[in-house]
Structures are given as C-alpha cells and as structure tokens.
C-alpha cells in the first residue's frame, strides 16, 4: 500500500531524525525560503552539510529515520512525497 508523506519538521539546535521510526519514502526535502537561517544536515562523515534558505532536493526511497537535521529553533524543513 502506498501512502502520502507530507509534514513540516520543526528544527532545534540539536540533531534529530526526520522520523522517530523507520519510514522509507521518495520525497522532496526543502529548507523553506521563510526560514531565518540555513539548515544543517548531518553528513556521512558526521560533519555539517549546509542547506541555504530555499534549497530543496529529491530523495528516492530513503529511510527518513536516518536523516538528521538541526537549525535555528522555529525554522522548519518540509517533507513531501510518498511511499511509492
């Protein structure tokens, strides 16, 4: 069964996963242009990967519980796609 995946994830100053449980989906992840500051994703080497305001990427069949983000509290990341 395929399901839509659509949510806004509120950032904090500490890294947190986009999903608390395994969730494999194909999604567009974006750092909305209305954010106050850039968003940081944890890279494969543990370092910060900076996304500027307005940046987005399509990710195919990724487990959202393995994607960690942080940023300015009150800023968000949007996730839109599905489990297809």
C-alpha positions in Angstrom: 0.0 0.0 0.0 1.3 3.4 -0.9 0.8 6.4 1.4 1.4 10.1 1.0 4.1 11.6 3.2 3.7 15.3 4.0 4.9 17.1 7.1 6.8 20.1 8.4 9.6 19.3 10.8 10.5 22.0 13.4 14.2 22.3 13.9 16.1 22.5 17.2 19.7 23.3 18.0 20.5 19.6 18.3 20.5 16.9 15.6 17.2 14.9 15.4 16.0 12.4 12.8 13.2 13.4 10.4 11.3 10.3 11.6 11.4 8.6 15.0 10.7 5.2 13.4 11.9 3.7 10.1 10.0 5.3 7.2 11.2 4.6 3.6 9.8 7.1 1.1 10.6 9.1 -2.0 10.3 12.8 -1.0 11.3 16.3 -1.7 13.0 17.8 1.3 13.2 21.6 1.4 14.5 24.4 3.6 11.8 27.0 3.0 12.8 30.5 2.0 11.0 31.9 5.0 13.4 30.3 7.5 15.6 32.7 9.4 18.8 30.8 8.9 20.3 27.9 7.0 19.5 24.2 7.9 22.3 21.7 8.7 22.1 18.0 7.8 24.5 15.5 9.3 26.8 14.2 6.6 28.1 10.7 6.2 31.3 11.7 7.9 29.4 13.3 10.8 30.1 16.8 9.6 27.5 19.5 8.9 26.1 19.9 5.4 24.6 23.3 5.0 21.4 24.0 3.0 20.6 27.6 2.3 17.1 29.0 2.5 15.1 27.9 -0.5 17.2 24.8 -1.2 15.5 21.5 -1.9 16.4 18.1 -3.1 14.5 15.0 -4.3 15.5 11.8 -2.5 14.3 8.4 -3.8 13.5 5.6 -1.3 15.4 6.9 1.7 14.8 6.0 5.3 13.8 9.3 6.9 14.9 7.9 10.3 18.5 8.1 9.1 18.4 11.7 8.0 19.4 14.0 10.9 18.8 17.8 10.8 19.3 20.8 13.1 19.0 24.5 12.8 17.5 27.6 14.4 14.6 26.8 16.7 11.4 27.9 15.0 12.8 27.2 11.5 11.5 24.2 9.6 12.2 21.6 7.0 9.3 20.4 4.8 9.0 16.8 3.6 6.6 16.0 0.7 6.3 12.7 -1.2 5.1 9.2 -0.6 6.0 5.5 0.0 5.8 4.6 -3.7 
